[in-house]
């Protein structure tokens, strides 16, 4: 019998499951780390718990304080859950494109949600700017996941070691989306310290600025994309370019359709960003032999997107799948 004192003890130690969709039969072994096994259903539980516990230890937080951050949804539910356990009030600022499922989940933990328009990062009304302004004006504790180095540390201490141990050190390629960059940077940094030959490949949506920044150290203007949780319109300090060996750009269409395909063929229901990672893993696997072992990160679950990429009407409306006109016959 395994008994736990609180829900945070279930964070981490998520499973690695074999992925076969898009992987050549005689190619490398490919596994995905299912981060939706964390309590609030995403990898953001790791970062949030680490940052909050460290702030308490260092006297920067105490019960009754208010914590705030911008979020595309997953950090929001993670912070709302952790705040409840630590006697904190949580305020999350999220853009209007965030799925209703994720907004409702944040509220279910008792947190306040502020919804902002879909505007550029430097606009005063962006979810990033609103969170920073409120933290400064009200004296709230600012999680600041985009730039907080403890974001990287959380995954250096947990995600990276888990991958290394669960593959018995045989992992050769690490693949993950970059949103803040913390998951990718922390895990990749640890893995490369264990074996410098490991290749770390970042995944970025079309429209995000990360791919160009990583490749040429040049900041470009972002364009709109629908996939949530990865990509950015601003460079983040939680991304360590030094551990990135390559970056693969994936379209919304390929991301969403791959996520749907995997759910229907392998029973693994991941979010759109999981589809992005799986699509990138296929491209990587095409060039590798059976001696390689690829590990990808599936950041959250498909249940968060039932009104979006798992909804045929939404997919058709946004041009990601064809519209079938049924003929009525008499």
ABEGO torsion letter per residue (X at the ends): XBBBABAAAABEGBBBBBBABGBBAABBBBBBBBAAABAAGBAAAAAAAAAAAAAAAAGABBBGBBBBBBBAGAAAAAAAAAAAAAGBBBBBBBBAABBAAAAAAAAAAGBBBBBBBBBBAABAABAAAAAAAAAAAAGBBBAGAAABAAAAAAAAAAAAAAAAAAAGGABABBBBBBAAGAAAAAAAAAAAAABAABBBBBBBBBGBAAAAAAAAGBBBBBBBBABBGBEBABBBAABBAAABABBBBBBAAAAAAAAAAAAAAAGBBBBAAAAAAAAAAAAAAAABBAABBBBBBBABBAAAAAABAABAAAAAAAGABBBBBBBBBX
